[in-house]
Amino acid sequence: MPKTIFTGTNLVVVQTIKEARLQSGLKQTDLAAKVGKDQSWLSLIEGSQRRLDVVEFINLAEAMGLSPEDLFADVLSRLNPNRDKE
């Protein structure tokens, strides 16, 4: 069984976070500082070398000025593109 950090699902979460960061105009350094971390922490997450827990996901979303619920809905829609059509 593969480690979940390397699965497609984790890659979708990582890509969604990274795209949201870029759209918010923040550098890794800026976003990491907003959540009290250093840039290398965020780099490990965006490089799929470290998993993101739920609390960290919420903190990152809010630091980007986003609703955690909306950001997670984006993740879910990428995992199941037909979700809204059901």
C-alpha positions in Angstrom: 0.0 0.0 0.0 1.5 3.4 -1.0 2.1 6.1 1.6 -0.8 8.6 1.4 1.7 11.5 1.0 2.5 10.3 -2.5 -1.1 9.6 -3.7 -3.1 11.5 -6.2 -5.4 12.8 -3.5 -2.5 14.4 -1.6 -1.3 15.9 -4.8 -4.7 17.5 -5.4 -4.7 19.0 -1.9 -1.1 20.4 -2.4 -1.9 21.8 -5.9 -5.1 23.5 -4.6 -3.2 25.1 -1.7 -0.4 26.2 -4.0 -2.7 27.7 -6.6 -4.6 29.5 -3.9 -1.4 31.0 -2.5 -0.3 32.2 -6.0 -3.8 33.7 -6.7 -3.6 35.5 -3.3 -0.3 37.1 -4.4 1.7 35.6 -1.5 5.2 34.2 -1.6 5.9 31.0 0.4 7.7 33.2 2.9 4.8 35.5 3.4 2.2 32.8 3.8 4.3 30.7 6.2 5.0 33.8 8.3 1.2 34.4 8.6 0.8 31.0 10.2 3.9 31.3 12.4 6.0 28.9 10.3 9.1 29.3 8.2 9.3 29.1 4.4 10.8 25.6 4.5 7.7 24.2 6.2 5.5 25.4 3.4 8.0 24.3 0.8 7.9 20.7 2.2 4.1 20.8 1.9 4.0 22.2 -1.6 6.7 19.7 -2.6 4.6 16.8 -1.3 7.3 15.9 1.3 5.1 16.7 4.3 1.4 16.1 4.8 -0.9 18.9 5.8 -3.3 18.3 8.7 -6.8 19.7 9.0 -5.8 22.5 11.4 -2.9 23.6 9.2 -5.3 23.5 6.2 -7.7 25.8 8.0 -4.9 28.1 9.1 -3.5 28.4 5.6 -6.9 29.1 4.1 -7.6 31.8 6.6 -4.2 33.3 6.2 -4.9 33.6 2.5 -8.2 35.3 3.2 -10.2 32.3 2.1 -12.9 30.3 3.6 -11.6 26.9 4.6 -14.9 25.4 3.6 -14.7 26.9 0.1 -11.1 25.9 -0.3 -11.9 22.3 0.8 -14.9 22.3 -1.6 -12.4 23.2 -4.4 -10.3 20.2 -3.4 -13.4 17.9 -3.4 -14.5 19.2 -6.8 -11.1 18.4 -8.2 -11.2 14.9 -6.8 -14.7 14.3 -8.1 -15.4 16.6 -11.1 -18.9 15.3 -11.4 -19.8 16.1 -7.7 -21.8 19.2 -8.5 -23.7 17.4 -11.3 -25.0 14.6 -9.1 
